[in-house]
């Protein structure tokens, strides 16, 4: 075959193949660019809703910057140390906001999740502000010798922390855990100032609050639904390649920039993954990745593995939360609440009998504890928190901590950690000991 024949054959084949290739490319683009669909159940909200009442309470707060500064939160340009009189005045100025806040605590709560790309969860700023106001009120009450009032403020803070995650996504659980710990921390200082009856009343309310806390896995389920709805909304009017990462409107709650990729090869892999995957697959594979995380979250903390989960594309991967860290925050708050309930019961028992009991079961038979709480960090659901009676006036109460190993009450050593890492971490060895280890 001469060169002319080869050229003619090539042109003939090109004429035949080009329309086929173009048609296949068009059909493939139609396939990957088809708008995704997903069924999102409607959210039934209570009426009245505590979430709305809390926002009203926040709008009534007087001098929010002053409250933040008095609570030693960083306020730009402010280094003023507040006196007790100034703190007392701040609380007095906010009597109305505190009353509205407590009204909300008596109402049913449902998160107003709009499930859309523009969602920023601004209400969480309000919840944290109200928690700081309650904590300030407790500090003022304790400083004036009103430890019953201070305990009420602390328990109201715990109630707010337990309430916030209900029906919310994982950020609500993280903020709720932090608020809960804000309430639990001063309670440890107030225990010895309470009478047996006061300690028992505080224990009963604390047990009631912590027993009503939403399971961590529920926040992951809501996270999955919310992100699926967000993906459907955004991918319905742009291609996946446009959505990642050039359009700043897309997923505006996620800080992401194409320049964060180490090199062009990585960027190419990301774009390739998106051009080979339909929008529906992006949504479905993200949901499958979250289902894996949910299954792990339903296991005891001590046996959950939290491996690196991927959806297979850069959009889904950047939306998968750091479940291990979030679960640690949640479990830490639950652990502290359970140890605190035991400590309150022990205070009541010693006030009645002049000595500490031989074991925690005695508190249950004495009616001072509903049940011996399980250790949320243990490697099984039915392992109780640990208690050692050291003498008639001394005991050691502890959780095995995030490593799941019983070290006999040897506490986690935070002193060797860098300043910025002095908080509970999954790698911490040692036990979390009541009265010694503090968040």
C-alpha positions in Angstrom: 0.0 0.0 0.0 1.5 3.3 -1.1 1.6 6.5 0.9 -1.4 8.0 -0.8 -3.6 4.9 -0.1 -2.6 5.1 3.6 -3.5 8.7 3.7 -6.9 8.1 2.1 -7.6 5.2 4.5 -6.7 7.3 7.5 -9.0 10.1 6.4 -11.8 7.7 5.7 -11.5 6.1 9.1 -11.3 9.5 10.8 -14.5 10.6 9.1 -16.2 7.5 10.4 -14.6 7.5 13.9 -14.9 11.2 14.7 -18.7 11.3 14.9 -18.6 8.1 17.0 -16.0 9.6 19.4 -17.8 12.9 19.6 -21.1 11.1 20.3 -19.5 8.9 23.0 -17.9 12.0 24.5 -21.2 13.8 24.5 -23.1 10.9 26.1 -20.4 10.5 28.7 -20.5 14.2 29.6 -24.3 13.9 29.8 -23.9 11.0 32.1 -21.4 12.5 34.5 -23.0 16.0 34.4 -26.6 14.7 35.1 -27.9 16.5 38.2 -27.7 14.2 41.3 -30.8 13.3 43.2 -31.3 12.2 46.8 -34.2 12.0 49.2 -33.7 14.1 52.3 -36.3 13.6 55.0 -38.0 16.7 56.4 -37.0 17.9 59.8 -39.8 18.3 62.3 -39.1 21.1 64.7 -40.8 21.6 68.0 -42.8 24.7 68.8 -41.8 26.6 70.8 -38.2 25.7 69.9 -35.5 26.3 72.5 -33.1 27.0 69.6 -35.1 30.2 68.8 -35.4 31.2 72.4 -31.6 30.9 72.8 -31.1 33.3 70.0 -33.5 35.7 71.7 -31.5 35.4 74.9 -28.3 36.1 73.0 -29.7 39.2 71.5 -30.5 40.4 75.0 -26.9 40.0 76.3 -25.4 43.3 77.4 -21.7 43.9 76.8 -20.8 40.6 75.2 -17.2 41.8 74.8 -17.1 42.5 78.5 -18.3 39.1 79.4 -15.7 37.5 77.1 -13.0 39.6 78.5 -14.1 38.8 82.1 -14.0 35.1 81.3 -10.3 35.6 80.1 -11.3 35.0 76.4 -9.1 37.0 74.0 -10.7 40.3 73.1 -8.6 42.4 70.7 -7.1 45.4 72.4 -8.3 44.4 75.9 -6.0 43.4 78.7 -8.1 44.6 81.6 -8.4 42.3 84.6 -11.9 42.4 85.9 -12.5 42.8 89.6 -15.2 40.8 91.4 -17.3 44.0 91.6 -17.1 44.5 87.8 -18.0 40.8 87.2 -20.9 41.1 89.6 -22.2 44.2 87.6 -21.8 42.3 84.3 -24.0 39.5 85.6 -26.5 42.0 87.1 -26.8 43.7 83.7 -27.7 40.4 82.1 -30.5 39.2 84.4 -33.0 39.4 81.5 -30.8 37.4 79.1 -30.1 34.8 81.8 -33.9 34.5 82.5 -34.6 33.9 78.8 -31.8 31.4 78.5 -33.3 29.4 81.4 -36.7 29.6 79.8 -35.1 27.9 76.7 -33.6 25.1 78.9 -37.1 24.1 79.8 -38.2 23.9 76.2 -37.8 21.1 73.6 -34.8 21.8 71.2 -34.4 21.1 67.5 -31.6 22.4 65.4 -32.8 24.7 62.5 -30.7 23.0 59.8 -31.4 24.6 56.5 -29.2 21.9 54.7 -27.8 24.2 52.1 -24.4 25.3 50.8 -24.6 28.8 52.4 -25.1 27.3 55.9 -22.6 28.8 58.4 -24.0 27.7 61.7 -23.8 31.2 63.2 -26.0 30.1 66.0 -23.1 28.3 67.5 -21.4 31.6 68.3 -24.5 32.6 70.2 -24.5 29.3 72.2 -20.9 29.8 73.2 -21.6 33.3 74.3 -24.4 32.2 76.5 -22.3 29.5 78.0 -19.6 32.0 78.9 -22.3 34.2 80.5 -23.5 31.3 82.6 -20.0 30.4 83.6 -19.4 34.0 84.7 -22.5 33.9 86.8 -21.3 30.8 88.5 -17.9 32.4 89.2 -19.6 35.4 90.8 -21.9 33.2 92.9 -19.1 31.1 94.1 -17.0 34.1 95.0 -19.9 35.4 97.1 -20.2 32.0 98.9 -23.3 31.0 97.1 -22.2 27.5 96.1 -25.7 26.2 95.5 -26.3 29.0 93.0 -22.9 28.4 91.5 -23.8 24.7 91.1 -27.0 25.6 89.4 -25.2 27.9 86.9 -22.7 25.1 86.2 -25.5 22.5 85.7 -27.4 25.0 83.4 -24.2 25.2 81.3 -24.0 21.4 81.1 -27.7 21.4 80.1 -26.9 23.8 77.3 -24.0 21.7 76.2 -26.1 18.5 76.1 -28.9 20.4 74.2 -26.8 21.9 71.4 -26.0 18.6 69.5 -29.6 17.4 69.2 -30.5 17.1 65.6 -27.2 18.8 64.6 -24.2 18.0 62.6 -20.7 17.2 63.9 -19.8 20.8 64.6 -22.8 21.0 66.9 -21.4 18.0 68.8 -18.0 19.5 69.1 -19.3 22.8 70.4 -21.8 21.0 72.7 -19.0 19.0 74.2 -16.9 22.1 74.8 -19.9 23.8 76.5 -20.6 20.8 78.6 -17.0 20.7 79.8 -17.3 24.5 80.6 -20.1 23.5 83.0 -18.4 20.4 84.5 -15.1 22.1 85.3 -16.2 24.4 88.1 -18.4 21.7 89.5 -15.3 19.8 90.6 -14.3 22.9 92.6 -17.7 23.3 94.2 -18.3 19.7 95.4 -16.7 20.1 98.8 -18.8 23.2 99.5 -22.1 21.3 99.1 -24.1 19.6 101.9 -25.1 15.9 101.4 -28.6 16.9 100.2 -27.2 19.6 97.9 -24.7 17.2 96.4 -27.3 14.5 95.9 -29.7 17.0 94.2 -26.9 18.1 91.9 -26.0 14.5 91.1 -29.6 13.6 90.2 -29.9 16.5 87.8 -26.5 15.8 86.3 -27.4 12.1 85.7 -30.7 13.2 84.1 -28.9 15.6 81.8 -26.1 13.3 80.7 -28.4 10.3 80.2 -30.3 12.4 77.6 -27.3 13.2 75.5 -27.6 12.3 71.9 -25.4 9.5 70.6 -22.4 10.7 68.7 -23.4 8.5 65.7 -26.6 10.6 65.3 -24.5 13.7 64.5 -22.8 11.8 61.8 -26.1 10.7 60.3 -27.2 14.3 60.2 -23.9 15.3 58.8 -24.4 12.8 55.9 -27.9 14.1 55.2 -26.8 17.8 55.3 -23.8 17.4 53.1 -25.7 15.2 50.6 -28.3 18.0 50.3 -25.6 20.6 50.0 -23.9 18.6 47.2 -27.1 18.1 45.3 -27.8 21.9 45.5 -24.4 22.9 44.3 -23.8 20.2 41.7 -27.2 20.9 40.1 -26.0 24.1 38.5 -22.2 23.5 38.0 -20.0 20.8 36.8 -17.9 18.8 39.3 -14.7 20.3 37.9 -16.1 23.8 38.3 -17.1 23.0 41.8 -13.6 21.9 42.7 -12.0 24.2 43.7 -12.3 27.3 41.5 -15.7 28.5 42.5 -15.4 30.2 45.9 -19.1 29.9 46.6 -18.9 26.1 46.7 -18.7 24.6 50.1 -17.9 28.0 51.7 -17.6 26.4 55.1 -14.5 24.5 53.8 -11.2 26.3 53.5 -9.7 24.9 50.4 -7.5 26.2 47.6 -6.1 24.5 44.6 -2.6 25.8 45.5 -2.8 23.6 48.6 -2.0 20.6 46.4 1.7 19.8 46.6 2.2 19.6 42.8 0.6 19.5 39.4 0.5 15.7 39.4 -1.8 15.7 42.4 -4.0 18.4 40.9 -4.2 16.3 37.7 -5.3 13.2 39.7 -8.0 15.3 41.4 -9.4 16.6 38.1 -9.1 13.2 36.5 -11.1 11.6 39.3 -13.9 14.2 38.8 -14.0 13.7 35.0 -14.4 10.0 35.5 -17.1 10.1 38.1 -20.7 11.2 37.7 -22.2 13.8 40.1 -24.4 11.1 41.4 -21.4 8.9 42.2 -19.8 11.8 44.0 -22.8 12.1 46.3 -23.2 8.3 46.7 -19.6 7.6 47.4 -19.5 10.4 50.0 -22.5 8.8 51.7 -20.9 5.4 51.7 -17.8 6.8 53.3 -19.9 8.4 56.1 -21.8 5.1 56.5 -18.4 3.5 57.3 -17.7 6.2 59.9 -21.1 5.8 61.4 -20.7 2.1 61.8 -17.3 2.7 63.6 -18.9 5.4 65.8 -21.5 2.9 67.1 -18.8 0.6 68.5 -17.2 1.3 72.0 -14.5 4.0 71.8 -11.8 1.5 72.9 -12.3 -0.8 69.9 -13.3 1.7 67.2 -10.4 2.1 64.7 -11.2 5.3 62.7 -9.0 4.5 59.7 -8.5 7.1 57.0 -11.8 6.9 55.0 -11.9 8.2 51.4 -14.7 8.8 49.0 -12.4 8.5 46.0 -12.7 12.1 44.8 -11.3 15.4 46.1 -14.8 17.0 46.7 -16.0 14.1 48.9 -12.7 13.7 50.7 -12.6 17.3 51.8 -16.1 16.9 53.3 -15.3 13.9 55.5 -14.9 15.1 59.1 -12.1 14.1 61.4 -14.3 11.6 63.2 -11.6 10.3 65.6 -10.9 13.7 67.0 -14.6 14.6 67.3 -15.4 11.3 68.9 -12.6 11.9 71.5 -14.1 15.3 72.4 -17.6 13.8 72.8 -16.3 10.8 74.8 -14.2 13.0 77.0 -17.3 15.1 77.9 -19.3 12.0 78.7 -16.5 10.6 80.8 -16.2 13.7 82.9 -19.9 13.9 83.5 -20.0 10.3 84.7 -17.1 10.7 87.0 -18.6 13.9 88.3 -21.9 12.2 89.1 -19.9 9.6 91.1 -18.0 12.3 92.9 -21.2 14.0 93.9 -22.6 10.8 95.2 -19.4 10.1 97.1 -19.7 13.5 98.7 -23.3 12.8 99.7 -22.4 9.4 101.2 -19.4 10.7 103.2 -21.6 13.5 104.6 -24.1 10.9 105.7 -21.8 8.2 107.0 -18.5 10.0 107.8 -16.5 7.8 105.5 -16.3 6.7 101.9 -17.9 3.4 100.7 -15.9 0.3 99.9 -17.3 0.3 96.3 -19.6 2.2 94.0 -22.3 -0.4 94.3 -22.9 0.8 97.8 -23.9 4.1 96.4 -26.5 2.4 94.2 -28.0 0.4 97.1 -28.0 3.6 99.2 -30.0 5.4 96.6 -27.2 7.9 95.9 -26.5 6.7 92.4 -28.9 5.5 89.8 -26.3 2.9 88.5 -22.6 2.6 88.4 -21.8 4.3 85.2 -19.8 2.6 82.5 -16.4 3.9 81.4 -16.9 5.4 77.9 -13.2 4.9 77.1 -13.3 1.2 77.9 -13.0 -1.4 75.2 -16.5 -2.8 76.0 -19.8 -1.2 76.9 -20.3 -2.8 80.3 -17.0 -1.9 82.0 -17.7 0.4 85.0 -15.6 3.4 85.9 -12.9 2.5 88.4 -13.0 3.3 92.1 -10.4 2.7 94.9 -11.1 3.5 98.5 -7.7 4.6 99.9 -8.9 5.5 103.4 -12.0 6.7 105.2 -11.3 10.2 103.9 -9.7 9.5 100.5 -10.5 7.7 97.3 -9.3 7.4 93.7 -11.9 7.6 90.9 -10.9 7.3 87.3 -11.4 6.3 83.7 -8.9 4.3 81.7 -8.6 7.2 79.3 -8.3 7.2 75.5 -5.7 4.5 75.3 -8.2 2.0 77.0 -5.5 0.6 79.3 -6.1 0.5 83.1 -3.0 1.9 84.7 -4.3 1.5 88.2 -5.2 5.2 88.5 -1.8 6.6 87.4 -2.9 9.9 85.8 -2.1 11.2 82.3 1.0 13.4 82.4 0.2 16.7 80.8 3.3 18.4 82.1 5.6 17.1 79.4 3.4 18.3 76.6 4.0 21.5 74.6 1.7 24.3 75.8 -0.5 24.1 72.7 -1.1 20.3 73.2 -2.2 20.3 76.8 -5.6 18.7 76.1 -6.9 15.2 75.9 -5.4 13.3 72.9 -6.0 9.8 71.5 -2.4 8.9 72.1 -2.4 9.8 75.8 -1.2 7.0 78.1 -2.3 6.9 81.7 -5.7 7.2 83.3 -8.1 10.1 83.6 -8.3 10.6 87.4 -11.1 12.6 89.1 -9.7 15.7 90.9 -6.3 15.4 89.3 -6.8 15.4 85.5 -8.6 18.5 84.3 -9.7 19.6 80.9 
